[in-house]
Amino acid sequence: MVNNSDVGWDLPQHVCLTFESDSDDDASSSDDDYDFTVTSSEDDEYDDDDGRDTTGGEDSSVSPNSAAGEMDRKRPWEALPNLALANIFCRTSIKDRSHNIPFVCRSWAHAARHPPCWASMVAENHYFPGNSAADFAFLLDSHSNFASFVDPYDGRRSPHPHRGLASLQGLIGRAGGGAAVTSIYFFPFLTSAGATPNDGAILFLIAEQCPNLKHISFHGSYNASQAAILEIIHCCKKLELVDFSDSPYFNASILEELSISCPNIRGIRRNGNLEPSFSRALSTGFNCLKLVNFSNSTLVDKDLLKIVTSCKKLCYLDVTGCQGLIYYMHIIKVASAKIANILYD
């Protein structure tokens, strides 16, 4: 075990960074052999090598020259192992990973090339206890927004369809290949308004190269064909969360294919217009469905009743802003006995 006092990283005194090595010989261990934990306590006291208290109390035995020498021996943050830096970078936005972090220093640029940094376009932060960052971004938030789905290009779109494809291909390449990619929202790669749409080409690229995809958002896409949507469904059989908000792809035939090809679907978000027959398709084929968000949609009472009575594993339901609901309070009162979290207004 190596702690921060041994290696001299320049950390605040109340922070302790501990590295566990899988190897008995620390000198021969590479960066990838370490796991790290960070503990913090404002009240912990820290003694330097001479046994003197360095928590802020005065000590006449410490000279300015010795303090300066101690600082010289400390190693900066960029000297952290690459695996530790990569773990931290995964908690930043895709924009920071693309345009900011690689340009801080050579050490950070090298760490940012680790494939795990690019497996998900969503920052790996946990917003709710028991739910992942993907749960929040692709489903729990009332609607898709730029807080979770950060646009690395700040809304700039190219009129050339191949530009977006090349950008997405580059992101997949940074992840070490599409097999490592788990989460994608693809509206940043779409062409500008009035240009030739590339929605279908992007979907076919994802279907071809990302077989282990778990989370996808169709938010902001309007021009993909039914064949392109079905290609994603048939090729990405490990899908768990699907965001259909602000897209025209949510219909009974798509839901039927999704239930057959992707048995692990546990969450669906849809804002906007709902077809009259959607609740039948949703309630018959999704045996693992736990999270449903229909906020700000055209959901009506009979569809709500069908969903809460047929989806046996449902534990989260968001129906806020659904103006078509009239007698929903009675339905929600009955459903609340088995559904832990119901959001309504």
Buried (B, 14 or more C-beta within 10 A) or exposed (E): EBEBBEEBBEBEBBBBBBBEBEEEEEEEBEBEBBEBEEEEEEEEEBEBEEEEEBEEEEEEEBEEEEEEEBEEEEEEBBEBBBBBBBBBBBEBBBBBBBEEBBEEEEBBEBBBBBBBBBBBBBBBBEBEEEBBBBBBBBBBBBBBEEEBBBBBBEEEBBEBBEBBBEBBBEBBEBBBEBEBBBBBBBBBBBBBEEBEBBBBBBBBBBBEBBBBBBBBBBBBBEBBEEEBBBBBBBBBBBBBBBBBBBBBBBBBEBBBBBBEBBBEBBBBBBBBEBBEEBBBBBBBBBEBBBBBBBBBBBBBBEBBBBBBBBBEEBBBBBBBBBEBBEEBEEBBEEBBEEBEEBBBE
